[in-house]
Amino acid sequence: MVVGEFTTEVDTVVIGAGPGGYVAAIRAAQLGQKVIIIEKEHLGGVCLNVGCIPSKALLNASHRYEQAKESEVMGITTENVQIDFAKLQEWKGSVVNKLTSGVAGLLKANKVEVVEGEALFVEPDEVRVNHGYESTRYKFNNCIIATGSSPIELPNFKWSDRVLSSTGALAIKERPNKIVVIGGGYIGVELSTAFAGFGTEVVILEGSKSILPLFEKKLSAIVKKNLKKKGVVIHTEALAQGVVESPNGVTVTAEIKGEEVKIDADYLLVTVGRKPNTAELGLDMAGVEMTERGLIKVDKQGRTNVSHIFAIGDVVAGPALAHKASYEAKVAAEAISGQASEIDYLAIPSVVFSEPEIATVGLSESEAKEQGYDVQVGQFPFAANGRALSLDATEGFTKLITRKEDGLILGAQIVGTGASDMIAELGLAIEAGITAEDIALTIHAHPTLGEMTMETAEVALGMPIHIAK
């Protein structure tokens, strides 16, 4: 029995407090709206709590562990390097807590009221929030849905203590001796990189012809080579069929290039994608239109077919990226306030925190050609960069795709150390309509990895300095 139900009127309700929701709430409040944000679990959503942030913390610890063991080339020798996984998890948790506490402080500073509970539409302009045995209704002028996504659970691989989603993998208390990973996309590759760095034996089962199938083969090939250096076994065109669990591990059955194979391991990690969290919102009561995949249909402002209801992030079409959600959040909040903001994905970057990192923005070479552009391509190797040499990180390259007639930058790809940070300059270049000449004429500090952006622009212009033409 639900007791204590009453109705509160607000300007804007935001459902979900992840990197889409909390940003939307803050921006809407900054624009003068009375805002409440509803969250059923944790402020910061998947990204801060069980996604982007803890996985990068785990990767960083993995890199440090490897560096401590393998720096003989620099004359540094260490012995008996150990990893305390429980202590590592404590440190990871402290990183998460600092960020989520920061979100709480920002919401409070912007006078956004946080409501704990699960939201359900009961009318097109009203939601009910259930929290235990209590329920409250909120009548709103505008609503932004930002409920994110969840890992896809396969029928033959139900979640358990031994069959894990990415969330479960990030919470392991001891270092596994061996894990099997179903899915060679960015989540599978990142977690495989982290565990392999700690010395875990890793087997990846990927259904397509290559890991990271959404990226150019020249980029993913370098990552694949490094995974193999770490001892990771990669099976492509592999179909996982089933798993048998025991108290101490799993046996995974897979069809690999037509042959049935059984693989024993401590854990099975399933990373085959994510699904939008829209099924339990009661969107039919609000009249909101959705696709067959459960995504919410929106226009260029994030507006649904119900004019005062907006949706952002993983519940709408496009890549499931935290920075995409945050960007859409600002557009939706500004649209609610009457501004002419519109979504433009032209310069949205994609990053894989693999080893080395991959980062892309704008059009790939093939995409540019398909769209009818006559392109000029510039490519510069990390091996010719002084900073990369001093870091002992010479694998990879930067690549610029420019319009031949005027050098306008159409896209960029980077594979190498620091790619995730370097891509920002190129995203700005595309957003601002900058040419290769503009970048080549911009003085870059030496010695830095960022110099390679300038060097690559010079290659595109046909006048390279630090590589032979």
ABEGO torsion letter per residue (X at the ends): XBBGBBBBBBABBBBEABAAAAAAAAAAAAAGBBBBBBBABBBGEAAAAABAAAAAAAAAAAAAAAAAABAAAAGBBBBGBBBBAAAAAAAAAAAAAAAAAAAAAAAAAAGBBBBBEBBBBABAABBBBBBEABBBBBBBABBBBBAEBBBBBBAABBBBAABBBAAAAAABABBBABBBBBEABAAAAAAAAAAAAAGBBBBBBBABABBGAABBAAAAAAAAAAAAAAGBBBBBGBBBABBBBBAAEBBBBBBBGGBBBBBBBABBBBBAEBBBBAAAAGAAAAGBBBBAAGBBBBBAAGBBABAABBBBEAABBEBBBAAAAAAAAAAAAAAAAGBABBBBAAABBBBBBBOBBBBBBEBBAAAAAAAGBBBBBBBBBAAABAAAAAAGBABEBBBBBBBAAAGBBABBBBBEBGAAAAAAAAAAAAAAGBBAAAAAABBBBOBBAAAAAAAAAAAAAGBBAABBX
